[in-house]
Amino acid sequence: MIRAGKHGLQDSGIVCRSPPDFDMRIYSPHSIAALVAELGEQGIEAPVALEGTGLVESLLKIHTTKISYKQLDIVIRNVMRSSSDPAVALRAGQRMRITAYGMYGYALLSSATHAEARDFAARYIRVVGPFCDFVVTQDSATVAVTFEPLHWPNPAEEIHRFAVEFALSAHLTATRDRIGQAFKFSRVLLDYALPPHAGVYNDLFECPVLFGQRNCGYEHDRADGPMALADSRTHAMASEMCEHLLGEVNRAGGVAADIRRILIEQPGKYPSIEAIAEKLGMYPRALRRKLEAEGNSYRDLLAEVRMRLAIEYLRKTHMTNDEIASRLGYSDAANFRHAFVRWTGKSPSDFRVGARA
């Protein structure tokens, strides 16, 4: 069963949303600042982490500084290359205190109840430029949070693990700031193989940690009672600002973001650029010019969407290559296979085996 809506595609438990724009500088630099600070603990100076970003350390302390995912991606790769600590992402995430998130953090602290804070966190997470999207589900006793790295979807790549580690550690730190230091995860689930530094996971999370799972995320005991710092006036003010910021994020990325959303909402029935232009109220030639000005093309955007969905299908379903090829709009499995090898360097079958190893 497939359900499509404004939040993206949900297919057999798969939730796929259009990723936020990679190049627009609209986010606070708090996560980059945490990574730079963690490298500093290892005696590595800020210019090493910031090389290629156009940023200097002093800019990270100015509230008007805005960064893009492209700059964050560069910093992550610099950190992975230069750090001698394989758990650097887990340690950097511990620096993400709830007040580092600005109005988003204050809105969480001032929520009326824990349930309200959870709902707010999931709805507005994109305003802070997170490493991962997340979805919250719950039953009478347990809350489950499922992660999806925004720009690093391939679990076979080290940067995917880095993004998940940072997000997990940051969630634990911010939730303890909101609820209390006694808060713990009851279980952590990860979609990649056990890393050499798995012992750090045990020390940090103090709960069962399961690798090679279908999804990434964590679970904890459910609590819906009142928040200690609840304040309706502060929450209303912070919520209003976050709503404004979310609108900014959703508008960012120009026409390419609109096209990604349309393609994700119609898996396997990808409209032509002419049909998309009509839907956007534009002439096809004008749409092509706008995409070219943004450094994009319809062909590249379609390939990006297909790749993200293919990775999700291979990781999280038992569909055959023929079924996936059909779902992605390919005429046969051979064409899908050639495309997947071009995207990832692996055949679909080899990728699936590696993801489940």
ROSE-912601 format. One line per 4 residues: their letters; for each residue x, y, z of C-alpha. Coordinates in nm, 2 decimals. Layout:
A> X,Y,Z ~ ...
! end
This chain:
MIRA> 0.00,0.00,0.00 ~ 0.13,0.35,-0.09 ~ 0.02,0.67,0.07 ~ 0.14,1.00,-0.06
GKHG> 0.08,1.34,0.10 ~ 0.25,1.66,0.19 ~ 0.50,1.49,0.41 ~ 0.61,1.25,0.14
LQDS> 0.58,0.89,0.05 ~ 0.49,0.62,0.30 ~ 0.52,0.27,0.15 ~ 0.53,-0.05,0.36
GIVC> 0.67,0.14,0.65 ~ 0.90,0.36,0.44 ~ 0.88,0.73,0.49 ~ 1.06,0.93,0.22
RSPP> 1.05,1.31,0.22 ~ 1.21,1.55,-0.01 ~ 1.55,1.65,0.15 ~ 1.60,2.01,0.24
DFDM> 1.81,2.22,0.00 ~ 2.18,2.14,0.01 ~ 2.32,2.48,-0.08 ~ 2.10,2.74,0.08
RIYS> 2.26,2.91,0.39 ~ 1.96,2.93,0.62 ~ 2.06,2.74,0.93 ~ 2.24,2.82,1.26
PHSI> 2.60,2.69,1.28 ~ 2.55,2.52,1.62 ~ 2.63,2.17,1.49 ~ 2.94,2.29,1.31
AALV> 3.05,2.47,1.63 ~ 3.01,2.14,1.82 ~ 3.23,1.95,1.58 ~ 3.49,2.22,1.58
AELG> 3.49,2.23,1.96 ~ 3.53,1.85,1.97 ~ 3.82,1.86,1.74 ~ 3.97,2.13,1.95
EQGI> 3.97,1.88,2.25 ~ 4.20,1.66,2.03 ~ 4.44,1.95,1.97 ~ 4.32,2.01,1.61
EAPV> 4.26,2.37,1.53 ~ 3.94,2.51,1.38 ~ 4.08,2.59,1.03 ~ 4.13,2.21,0.97
ALEG> 3.75,2.14,1.03 ~ 3.64,2.45,0.84 ~ 3.87,2.41,0.54 ~ 3.67,2.46,0.22
TGLV> 3.36,2.61,0.38 ~ 3.44,2.98,0.36 ~ 3.39,3.00,0.74 ~ 3.62,3.11,1.02
ESLL> 3.58,3.02,1.39 ~ 3.47,3.37,1.50 ~ 3.17,3.35,1.26 ~ 3.04,3.04,1.46
KIHT> 2.98,3.27,1.76 ~ 2.77,3.53,1.58 ~ 2.40,3.48,1.59 ~ 2.35,3.61,1.24
TKIS> 2.58,3.35,1.08 ~ 2.39,3.10,0.86 ~ 2.52,2.78,0.71 ~ 2.41,2.53,0.45
YKQL> 2.41,2.15,0.44 ~ 2.69,2.17,0.18 ~ 2.91,2.34,0.44 ~ 2.81,2.09,0.71
DIVI> 2.89,1.81,0.47 ~ 3.24,1.95,0.41 ~ 3.30,1.99,0.79 ~ 3.18,1.63,0.86
RNVM> 3.42,1.49,0.60 ~ 3.70,1.71,0.73 ~ 3.64,1.58,1.08 ~ 3.63,1.22,0.97
RSSS> 3.96,1.26,0.79 ~ 4.14,1.45,1.06 ~ 4.02,1.30,1.39 ~ 4.19,1.01,1.55
DPAV> 3.88,0.93,1.76 ~ 3.63,0.70,1.58 ~ 3.36,0.81,1.82 ~ 3.40,1.18,1.75
ALRA> 3.04,1.22,1.63 ~ 2.90,1.07,1.95 ~ 3.11,1.30,2.16 ~ 3.03,1.61,1.96
GQRM> 2.66,1.54,1.99 ~ 2.69,1.56,2.36 ~ 2.77,1.93,2.32 ~ 2.42,2.00,2.17
RITA> 2.26,2.13,2.48 ~ 1.89,2.23,2.43 ~ 1.96,2.60,2.44 ~ 2.19,2.56,2.14
YGMY> 1.88,2.52,1.93 ~ 1.75,2.88,1.99 ~ 1.38,2.93,1.98 ~ 1.32,2.56,1.90
GYAL> 1.49,2.47,2.22 ~ 1.29,2.72,2.43 ~ 0.97,2.60,2.27 ~ 1.05,2.25,2.39
LSSA> 1.14,2.36,2.74 ~ 0.82,2.57,2.78 ~ 0.58,2.31,2.64 ~ 0.29,2.22,2.87
THAE> 0.35,1.85,2.87 ~ 0.60,1.59,2.75 ~ 0.36,1.47,2.49 ~ 0.33,1.83,2.35
ARDF> 0.71,1.87,2.35 ~ 0.75,1.54,2.14 ~ 0.49,1.66,1.89 ~ 0.65,2.00,1.86
AARY> 1.00,1.85,1.82 ~ 0.90,1.63,1.53 ~ 0.69,1.90,1.35 ~ 0.96,2.17,1.36
IRVV> 1.29,1.97,1.36 ~ 1.39,2.10,1.02 ~ 1.42,2.46,1.13 ~ 1.75,2.37,1.31
GPFC> 1.92,2.20,1.02 ~ 1.93,1.86,1.17 ~ 2.15,1.57,1.06 ~ 1.84,1.34,1.06
DFVV> 1.47,1.37,1.01 ~ 1.27,1.17,1.27 ~ 0.93,1.02,1.31 ~ 0.77,0.95,1.65
TQDS> 0.54,0.66,1.72 ~ 0.41,0.54,2.05 ~ 0.19,0.29,2.24 ~ 0.07,0.30,2.59
ATVA> 0.41,0.24,2.74 ~ 0.68,0.31,2.49 ~ 0.79,0.60,2.26 ~ 0.98,0.50,1.94
VTFE> 1.18,0.75,1.74 ~ 1.30,0.65,1.39 ~ 1.59,0.84,1.23 ~ 1.65,0.90,0.86
PLHW> 1.97,1.10,0.76 ~ 1.87,1.38,0.54 ~ 2.15,1.39,0.29 ~ 2.34,1.07,0.36
PNPA> 2.10,0.78,0.30 ~ 2.34,0.50,0.22 ~ 2.41,0.29,0.54 ~ 2.72,0.14,0.37
EEIH> 2.89,0.48,0.38 ~ 3.08,0.61,0.69 ~ 2.92,0.95,0.67 ~ 2.57,0.79,0.72
RFAV> 2.69,0.63,1.05 ~ 2.85,0.97,1.15 ~ 2.52,1.15,1.10 ~ 2.32,0.89,1.30
EFAL> 2.57,0.89,1.58 ~ 2.56,1.27,1.61 ~ 2.18,1.28,1.60 ~ 2.15,1.00,1.87
SAHL> 2.39,1.17,2.11 ~ 2.23,1.51,2.05 ~ 1.88,1.37,2.11 ~ 1.99,1.21,2.44
TATR> 2.16,1.53,2.56 ~ 1.87,1.76,2.47 ~ 1.61,1.53,2.62 ~ 1.80,1.51,2.94
DRIG> 1.81,1.89,2.95 ~ 1.43,1.89,2.91 ~ 1.33,1.60,3.13 ~ 1.62,1.54,3.37
QAFK> 1.96,1.36,3.38 ~ 1.80,1.04,3.48 ~ 1.64,1.00,3.14 ~ 1.77,0.70,2.94
FSRV> 1.69,0.52,2.61 ~ 1.55,0.17,2.67 ~ 1.69,0.05,2.33 ~ 1.89,0.18,2.04
LLDY> 1.85,0.04,1.68 ~ 2.10,0.10,1.40 ~ 2.09,0.00,1.03 ~ 2.47,-0.05,0.99
ALPP> 2.72,-0.31,1.11 ~ 2.88,-0.30,1.45 ~ 3.17,-0.05,1.44 ~ 3.51,-0.10,1.62
HAGV> 3.41,0.16,1.88 ~ 3.08,-0.01,1.98 ~ 3.19,0.00,2.34 ~ 3.14,0.38,2.34
YNDL> 2.77,0.32,2.26 ~ 2.73,0.10,2.56 ~ 2.90,0.36,2.79 ~ 2.69,0.65,2.65
FECP> 2.35,0.49,2.61 ~ 2.35,0.23,2.89 ~ 2.09,0.02,2.72 ~ 2.08,-0.26,2.46
VLFG> 2.22,-0.14,2.12 ~ 2.12,-0.35,1.82 ~ 2.31,-0.32,1.49 ~ 2.21,-0.44,1.14
QRNC> 1.85,-0.34,1.19 ~ 1.60,-0.22,0.94 ~ 1.59,0.14,1.07 ~ 1.79,0.37,1.30
GYEH> 1.64,0.52,1.61 ~ 1.57,0.46,1.98 ~ 1.30,0.38,2.22 ~ 1.22,0.51,2.57
DRAD> 0.95,0.48,2.84 ~ 0.65,0.70,2.77 ~ 0.58,0.99,3.00 ~ 0.30,1.25,2.91
GPMA> 0.29,1.45,3.23 ~ 0.34,1.83,3.28 ~ 0.68,1.99,3.20 ~ 0.87,2.15,3.49
LADS> 0.93,2.47,3.30 ~ 0.60,2.50,3.12 ~ 0.51,2.86,3.03 ~ 0.23,2.92,2.78
RTHA> 0.34,3.28,2.68 ~ 0.70,3.17,2.61 ~ 0.58,2.86,2.42 ~ 0.34,3.07,2.21
MASE> 0.62,3.32,2.12 ~ 0.88,3.05,2.04 ~ 0.62,2.85,1.84 ~ 0.53,3.15,1.63
MCEH> 0.90,3.21,1.54 ~ 0.95,2.84,1.46 ~ 0.65,2.84,1.23 ~ 0.80,3.14,1.04
LLGE> 1.14,2.96,1.02 ~ 0.97,2.64,0.90 ~ 0.81,2.84,0.62 ~ 1.15,2.97,0.52
VNRA> 1.30,2.63,0.51 ~ 1.01,2.49,0.31 ~ 1.05,2.77,0.05 ~ 1.42,2.73,0.03
GGVA> 1.57,2.54,-0.26 ~ 1.38,2.72,-0.54 ~ 1.20,2.53,-0.81 ~ 1.42,2.21,-0.76
ADIR> 1.26,2.16,-0.41 ~ 0.91,2.18,-0.57 ~ 1.01,1.92,-0.83 ~ 1.16,1.68,-0.57
RILI> 0.83,1.70,-0.37 ~ 0.62,1.62,-0.68 ~ 0.84,1.33,-0.78 ~ 0.84,1.17,-0.44
EQPG> 0.47,1.20,-0.42 ~ 0.42,1.00,-0.74 ~ 0.67,0.71,-0.73 ~ 0.68,0.51,-1.05
KYPS> 0.45,0.76,-1.23 ~ 0.70,1.03,-1.28 ~ 0.55,1.32,-1.48 ~ 0.74,1.48,-1.77
IEAI> 0.90,1.82,-1.72 ~ 0.62,1.96,-1.93 ~ 0.36,1.82,-1.69 ~ 0.55,1.95,-1.39
AEKL> 0.58,2.29,-1.55 ~ 0.20,2.30,-1.60 ~ 0.15,2.20,-1.24 ~ 0.38,2.48,-1.12
GMYP> 0.21,2.73,-1.36 ~ 0.52,2.78,-1.57 ~ 0.62,2.73,-1.93 ~ 0.86,2.43,-1.98
RALR> 1.13,2.65,-2.13 ~ 1.11,2.89,-1.83 ~ 1.13,2.59,-1.59 ~ 1.44,2.46,-1.76
RKLE> 1.60,2.80,-1.74 ~ 1.52,2.83,-1.37 ~ 1.67,2.48,-1.30 ~ 1.98,2.56,-1.50
AEGN> 2.03,2.89,-1.30 ~ 2.01,2.68,-0.98 ~ 2.27,2.43,-1.12 ~ 2.01,2.16,-1.16
SYRD> 1.84,1.96,-1.43 ~ 1.52,1.76,-1.43 ~ 1.72,1.45,-1.52 ~ 1.95,1.49,-1.22
LLAE> 1.66,1.55,-0.99 ~ 1.48,1.24,-1.11 ~ 1.79,1.03,-1.07 ~ 1.84,1.16,-0.71
VRMR> 1.48,1.07,-0.61 ~ 1.51,0.73,-0.77 ~ 1.83,0.66,-0.59 ~ 1.69,0.75,-0.25
LAIE> 1.39,0.54,-0.30 ~ 1.59,0.25,-0.44 ~ 1.81,0.25,-0.13 ~ 1.51,0.25,0.09
YLRK> 1.34,-0.04,-0.10 ~ 1.65,-0.25,-0.09 ~ 1.71,-0.19,0.28 ~ 1.36,-0.21,0.41
THMT> 1.15,-0.44,0.19 ~ 1.17,-0.78,0.03 ~ 1.07,-0.66,-0.31 ~ 1.26,-0.82,-0.60
NDEI> 1.47,-0.61,-0.84 ~ 1.20,-0.64,-1.10 ~ 0.94,-0.50,-0.86 ~ 1.17,-0.22,-0.76
ASRL> 1.25,-0.14,-1.12 ~ 0.87,-0.12,-1.19 ~ 0.81,0.09,-0.88 ~ 1.08,0.34,-1.00
GYSD> 0.96,0.36,-1.35 ~ 1.22,0.15,-1.53 ~ 1.12,-0.07,-1.82 ~ 1.31,-0.37,-1.68
AANF> 1.55,-0.48,-1.40 ~ 1.86,-0.45,-1.62 ~ 1.81,-0.08,-1.67 ~ 1.75,-0.04,-1.30
RHAF> 2.07,-0.24,-1.22 ~ 2.28,-0.02,-1.46 ~ 2.15,0.30,-1.29 ~ 2.21,0.17,-0.94
VRWT> 2.56,0.07,-1.02 ~ 2.62,0.42,-1.16 ~ 2.48,0.57,-0.84 ~ 2.65,0.36,-0.57
GKSP> 2.92,0.15,-0.74 ~ 2.74,-0.17,-0.64 ~ 2.47,-0.39,-0.79 ~ 2.13,-0.39,-0.62
SDFR> 2.19,-0.75,-0.50 ~ 2.53,-0.67,-0.36 ~ 2.40,-0.36,-0.19 ~ 2.12,-0.55,-0.03
VGAR> 2.35,-0.83,0.10 ~ 2.59,-0.56,0.24 ~ 2.32,-0.37,0.41 ~ 2.19,-0.68,0.59
A> 2.53,-0.83,0.67
! end
